[in-house]
Amino acid sequence: MRSIATLFTFIFILIGCKTKQPTNTTVTTGVTIGTDFRITFGSCNKSNVENLFWDDISDLEPDVFIWGGDIVYADTDNVSKIQEFYDKQDSVPAYLALKKKVMITGTWDDHDYGINDGGVEFSSKEGSQQAFLNFLDVQENDARRKRKGVYSSKTITKPQGSVKIINLDTRYFRTALTKDEQEGRRYKAGTYGKGTILGEAQWNWLKEELDGSEADFNLIVTSIQFLSKEHGFEKWANHPHEVDKMKKLIVSSGAKGVILLSGDRHISEFSKIDLKGLSYPLIDFTSSGLTHAYSGFNGEVNLYRVGEVVSVNSYGLIELDVTNNKANFKIMGDNGQVLQELKQTF
């Protein structure tokens, strides 16, 4: 009888100590990772707040970790201070351990750029660019050291196939946003055809990258959301003609497996749209909130959303099966928890 009582006590302790999961969380155990490419990414990270995911990402042994922006929260035009923020992030032991194992690439967003919701007008953008490139250990002879903007591309090749990562710069060239006077909203769509997000040079570069791509999958990293258009914050839809230009470019390029990765919003979600002339759906995977999320989120319209919004800290995981043209998108929580999942054939 004593052994049975002990067993029940042990079971009670296990149940009583189980961590409570957020209501919008689905926990999947025994996740099988056996695909050709494993991509991890995330955004909105504060170096003075513990990031619970660095060890989890490292354990996955991904092919790459992609910064989606807001690597640090500098919000200053003092370049020396921006560099100090990066240096502090670069001294976090768990992140250093990840850097030693995993290739890291990515782009910036407004808070690491130096000014909230900032764009072309930012006076310290040239120096901020160099601080960002220092953080990513970019060599002095790299093209990014000499041109305006931090946009870049990287192709990962294996015997099974290849994946191209295209990092866009949505800050350096982005022209003024149109203010929205409606309560609870910051911006609205501007005049069609007026202004730019990427600027002429970067648009020309992007066209060459997509037109000439032979990769099996092409991941376009854009710090701000591309498909979600109803909310009143920063988004591609604030420059609606730029949205149309991107859609046309993706279709006309013939590039295979184009996927958009975004951040910025402190929420994570999947958005999906069918484009005429594209043989597969265009997906915008938003992963935002590595160290802090929009915990007070209470709803928001997104006509292209698939599934539900995840408003707890998370990172993004993409498993690519090149042989069968399949992708498995996962919003990940701590300790391997799958908070939401989307599977797609390309």
C-alpha positions as CSV (number, residue, x, y, z in Angstrom):
1,M,0.0,0.0,0.0
2,R,2.8,2.4,0.8
3,S,4.3,2.0,-2.7
4,I,0.9,2.7,-4.3
5,A,0.5,5.8,-2.1
6,T,4.0,6.9,-3.1
7,L,3.1,6.5,-6.8
8,F,-0.1,8.6,-6.5
9,T,1.9,11.3,-4.6
10,F,4.5,11.3,-7.4
11,I,1.8,11.6,-10.1
12,F,0.1,14.4,-8.2
13,I,3.3,16.4,-7.9
14,L,3.9,16.0,-11.7
15,I,0.5,17.3,-12.5
16,G,0.5,20.0,-9.9
17,C,3.9,21.4,-11.1
18,K,3.1,21.4,-14.8
19,T,3.6,24.7,-16.4
20,K,0.4,26.4,-17.4
21,Q,0.3,27.1,-21.2
22,P,-1.2,30.2,-22.8
23,T,-4.8,29.7,-24.0
24,N,-3.7,30.1,-27.6
25,T,-1.0,27.5,-27.3
26,T,-1.1,23.9,-28.7
27,V,1.8,21.8,-27.3
28,T,3.1,19.1,-29.5
29,T,5.6,16.7,-28.1
30,G,8.0,14.4,-29.9
31,V,8.5,16.8,-32.8
32,T,10.3,15.0,-35.6
33,I,12.9,17.2,-37.4
34,G,14.2,15.3,-40.5
35,T,14.0,17.7,-43.4
36,D,16.5,18.9,-45.9
37,F,16.8,22.4,-44.6
38,R,15.9,23.8,-41.2
39,I,15.5,27.6,-41.0
40,T,15.0,29.5,-37.7
41,F,14.3,33.2,-37.4
42,G,12.9,35.8,-35.0
43,S,12.7,39.5,-34.1
44,C,12.1,41.9,-31.2
45,N,14.9,41.1,-28.8
46,K,16.2,43.0,-25.8
47,S,19.7,42.1,-24.7
48,N,18.8,43.0,-21.1
49,V,15.9,40.6,-21.0
50,E,16.5,36.8,-20.9
51,N,15.9,35.1,-24.2
52,L,14.7,31.6,-23.5
53,F,15.1,30.3,-27.0
54,W,18.9,30.4,-27.8
55,D,19.5,27.0,-26.3
56,D,16.4,25.5,-28.0
57,I,17.4,26.9,-31.4
58,S,21.0,25.6,-30.9
59,D,19.6,22.1,-30.1
60,L,17.7,22.1,-33.3
61,E,21.0,22.5,-35.2
62,P,19.4,24.6,-37.9
63,D,21.2,25.6,-41.2
64,V,20.8,29.3,-40.3
65,F,19.3,31.7,-37.8
66,I,17.9,34.9,-39.4
67,W,17.4,38.1,-37.5
68,G,14.2,39.7,-38.7
69,G,14.9,43.1,-37.2
70,D,14.8,44.8,-33.8
71,I,17.9,42.9,-32.7
72,V,18.4,45.5,-30.0
73,Y,16.4,48.5,-28.8
74,A,18.9,51.4,-29.3
75,D,16.5,54.2,-30.4
76,T,19.3,56.8,-30.6
77,D,21.2,58.8,-33.2
78,N,24.4,58.2,-31.3
79,V,26.2,55.6,-33.3
80,S,28.6,54.7,-30.5
81,K,25.7,53.9,-28.2
82,I,24.1,51.8,-31.0
83,Q,27.3,49.9,-31.2
84,E,27.3,49.4,-27.4
85,F,23.8,47.8,-27.6
86,Y,25.0,45.4,-30.3
87,D,28.1,44.6,-28.2
88,K,26.0,43.8,-25.2
89,Q,23.9,41.4,-27.3
90,D,27.1,39.9,-28.6
91,S,28.2,39.2,-25.1
92,V,25.1,37.1,-24.1
93,P,26.6,33.7,-23.4
94,A,23.7,31.7,-24.9
95,Y,23.8,33.8,-28.0
96,L,27.6,33.4,-28.3
97,A,27.2,29.6,-28.1
98,L,24.6,29.7,-30.9
99,K,27.0,31.8,-33.1
100,K,29.7,29.2,-32.7
101,K,27.4,26.5,-34.1
102,V,25.0,28.2,-36.5
103,M,25.3,30.6,-39.5
104,I,23.6,33.9,-38.7
105,T,22.3,36.5,-41.1
106,G,19.4,38.9,-41.3
107,T,18.3,42.5,-41.4
108,W,17.4,45.4,-39.1
109,D,14.2,47.2,-38.2
110,D,13.5,50.6,-36.7
111,H,14.7,50.1,-33.1
112,D,18.2,48.8,-34.2
113,Y,18.2,51.3,-37.1
114,G,18.1,54.0,-34.4
115,I,14.6,55.6,-34.5
116,N,11.1,54.3,-33.9
117,D,9.2,53.9,-37.2
118,G,12.2,55.7,-38.9
119,G,13.1,55.8,-42.6
120,V,15.1,57.7,-45.1
121,E,15.2,60.9,-42.9
122,F,17.3,59.4,-40.2
123,S,20.5,61.4,-39.9
124,S,22.7,58.7,-38.5
125,K,21.8,55.9,-40.9
126,E,25.3,55.6,-42.4
127,G,27.0,55.1,-39.1
128,S,24.2,52.8,-37.9
129,Q,24.7,50.7,-41.0
130,Q,28.3,50.1,-40.1
131,A,27.4,49.2,-36.5
132,F,24.9,46.6,-37.8
133,L,27.5,45.2,-40.2
134,N,30.0,45.0,-37.3
135,F,27.5,43.0,-35.3
136,L,27.1,40.5,-38.1
137,D,30.9,40.2,-38.5
138,V,30.7,41.4,-42.2
139,Q,34.1,41.7,-43.8
140,E,35.5,45.1,-44.7
141,N,35.6,44.2,-48.4
142,D,32.0,43.1,-48.5
143,A,29.7,45.1,-50.9
144,R,27.5,46.1,-47.9
145,R,30.3,48.2,-46.5
146,K,30.4,50.4,-49.5
147,R,26.8,50.7,-50.7
148,K,23.8,52.3,-49.0
149,G,21.5,50.0,-47.1
150,V,22.0,46.6,-45.4
151,Y,20.2,44.4,-48.0
152,S,22.0,41.1,-48.8
153,S,21.5,37.6,-50.0
154,K,23.0,34.2,-49.0
155,T,22.5,30.8,-50.7
156,I,22.8,27.6,-48.7
157,T,23.5,24.6,-50.9
158,K,23.4,20.9,-50.1
159,P,23.3,17.8,-52.3
160,Q,19.5,17.8,-51.9
161,G,19.2,21.4,-53.3
162,S,19.5,25.0,-52.3
163,V,17.8,27.8,-50.4
164,K,18.4,31.5,-51.1
165,I,17.9,34.0,-48.2
166,I,17.2,37.5,-49.4
167,N,17.4,40.1,-46.6
168,L,15.6,43.4,-47.5
169,D,16.3,46.8,-46.0
170,T,12.9,48.5,-45.3
171,R,14.4,51.4,-43.4
172,Y,17.3,53.1,-45.3
173,F,15.2,54.3,-48.3
174,R,11.7,54.2,-47.0
175,T,9.9,57.5,-47.5
176,A,7.4,59.2,-45.1
177,L,4.3,57.4,-43.9
178,T,0.8,58.9,-44.0
179,K,-0.5,59.6,-40.5
180,D,-3.9,58.2,-39.5
181,E,-6.0,60.5,-37.3
182,Q,-8.3,57.6,-36.3
183,E,-7.9,56.6,-32.6
184,G,-5.7,53.6,-32.0
185,R,-4.1,53.8,-35.4
186,R,-0.8,55.4,-36.5
187,Y,-0.7,55.1,-40.2
188,K,-2.9,54.5,-43.3
189,A,-2.2,53.8,-46.9
190,G,-0.6,56.8,-48.7
191,T,-1.2,58.0,-52.2
192,Y,-0.9,55.2,-54.8
193,G,2.4,55.6,-56.7
194,K,3.9,58.1,-54.3
195,G,6.9,57.2,-52.1
196,T,9.0,54.0,-51.8
197,I,10.0,51.3,-49.3
198,L,13.0,49.8,-51.0
199,G,14.3,52.6,-53.2
200,E,15.3,52.2,-56.8
201,A,18.7,50.7,-56.3
202,Q,17.4,48.0,-54.0
203,W,14.5,47.2,-56.2
204,N,16.8,46.7,-59.2
205,W,19.0,44.4,-57.0
206,L,16.0,42.4,-55.8
207,K,14.9,41.9,-59.4
208,E,18.3,40.5,-60.3
209,E,18.3,38.2,-57.2
210,L,14.9,36.7,-58.0
211,D,15.2,36.6,-61.8
212,G,18.5,34.8,-61.6
213,S,17.7,32.5,-58.7
214,E,18.0,28.8,-59.3
215,A,17.3,27.9,-55.6
216,D,14.5,25.5,-54.7
217,F,13.2,27.9,-52.1
218,N,13.6,31.7,-51.9
219,L,13.1,33.3,-48.5
220,I,12.5,37.1,-48.6
221,V,13.2,38.6,-45.2
222,T,11.2,41.9,-44.7
223,S,11.1,43.4,-41.2
224,I,7.6,44.7,-41.6
225,Q,4.5,42.7,-42.5
226,F,3.8,42.3,-46.2
227,L,0.3,40.7,-46.4
228,S,-1.5,41.9,-43.3
229,K,-3.0,45.2,-44.3
230,E,-5.9,46.2,-42.0
231,H,-4.0,47.2,-38.9
232,G,-2.9,50.8,-38.3
233,F,0.8,50.3,-37.8
234,E,3.8,49.9,-40.1
235,K,3.3,47.6,-43.0
236,W,3.9,47.3,-46.7
237,A,0.3,48.3,-47.4
238,N,1.1,51.9,-46.3
239,H,2.8,52.1,-49.7
240,P,0.2,50.1,-51.7
241,H,1.9,50.4,-55.1
242,E,5.0,48.8,-53.5
243,V,2.9,45.8,-52.6
244,D,1.7,45.4,-56.1
245,K,5.2,45.8,-57.5
246,M,6.5,43.0,-55.2
247,K,3.7,40.7,-56.2
248,K,4.3,41.3,-59.9
249,L,8.0,40.7,-59.4
250,I,7.6,37.5,-57.6
251,V,5.3,36.2,-60.3
252,S,7.3,37.4,-63.3
253,S,10.6,36.1,-61.9
254,G,9.6,32.5,-62.0
255,A,11.5,32.0,-58.7
256,K,10.6,28.8,-57.0
257,G,9.2,28.6,-53.4
258,V,9.1,32.3,-52.6
259,I,8.3,32.8,-48.9
260,L,8.1,36.0,-47.0
261,L,9.5,36.3,-43.4
262,S,8.5,39.3,-41.3
263,G,8.5,40.6,-37.7
264,D,8.0,43.9,-35.9
265,R,4.5,43.4,-34.5
266,H,5.3,41.5,-31.2
267,I,2.9,38.8,-32.4
268,S,3.3,35.8,-34.6
269,E,1.0,34.6,-37.3
270,F,0.7,33.1,-40.8
271,S,-0.8,35.0,-43.7
272,K,-1.5,33.4,-47.1
273,I,-2.7,34.6,-50.5
274,D,-3.2,33.1,-54.0
275,L,-1.6,35.2,-56.7
276,K,-2.6,34.9,-60.4
277,G,0.3,33.4,-62.3
278,L,1.9,31.9,-59.2
279,S,1.6,28.1,-59.0
280,Y,1.7,28.1,-55.2
281,P,0.3,30.3,-52.4
282,L,2.4,33.2,-51.2
283,I,2.9,32.9,-47.4
284,D,4.0,35.7,-45.0
285,F,5.3,34.1,-41.8
286,T,5.4,36.7,-39.1
287,S,7.6,35.8,-36.1
288,S,7.9,38.6,-33.5
289,G,8.6,38.6,-29.8
290,L,11.8,36.8,-28.9
291,T,11.9,38.5,-25.5
292,H,8.7,40.4,-25.3
293,A,5.3,40.0,-27.0
294,Y,2.0,41.9,-27.2
295,S,0.5,40.1,-24.2
296,G,-2.5,42.5,-24.2
297,F,-3.5,41.5,-27.7
298,N,-7.3,41.3,-28.0
299,G,-8.0,40.9,-31.7
300,E,-7.1,42.4,-35.0
301,V,-8.5,41.9,-38.6
302,N,-6.2,40.2,-41.1
303,L,-8.1,38.9,-44.1
304,Y,-5.2,36.7,-45.1
305,R,-4.5,35.1,-41.7
306,V,-4.4,31.3,-41.4
307,G,-5.0,30.0,-37.9
308,E,-4.8,32.3,-34.9
309,V,-2.5,35.0,-33.6
310,V,0.1,33.9,-31.1
311,S,0.8,36.7,-28.6
312,V,3.4,35.1,-26.4
313,N,7.1,35.0,-26.8
314,S,8.1,32.8,-29.8
315,Y,10.5,32.2,-32.7
316,G,9.9,30.8,-36.2
317,L,11.0,27.4,-37.5
318,I,10.7,26.4,-41.2
319,E,11.4,22.8,-42.2
320,L,11.9,22.5,-46.0
321,D,11.6,19.2,-47.9
322,V,13.3,20.1,-51.2
323,T,12.7,16.7,-52.8
324,N,8.9,16.9,-52.4
325,N,8.5,20.7,-52.6
326,K,7.0,20.9,-49.1
327,A,7.4,23.3,-46.2
328,N,6.4,23.0,-42.6
329,F,6.0,26.3,-40.8
330,K,6.1,26.3,-37.0
331,I,5.6,29.0,-34.4
332,M,7.8,27.8,-31.5
333,G,7.6,28.3,-27.8
334,D,10.1,27.4,-25.0
335,N,11.4,23.8,-24.8
336,G,10.3,22.7,-28.2
337,Q,6.6,23.6,-27.8
338,V,4.9,24.0,-31.2
339,L,2.4,26.8,-30.6
340,Q,1.0,26.7,-34.1
341,E,1.8,24.9,-37.4
342,L,1.1,25.3,-41.1
343,K,2.0,22.8,-43.8
344,Q,2.2,23.8,-47.5
345,T,3.2,22.2,-50.8
346,F,5.0,24.4,-53.3
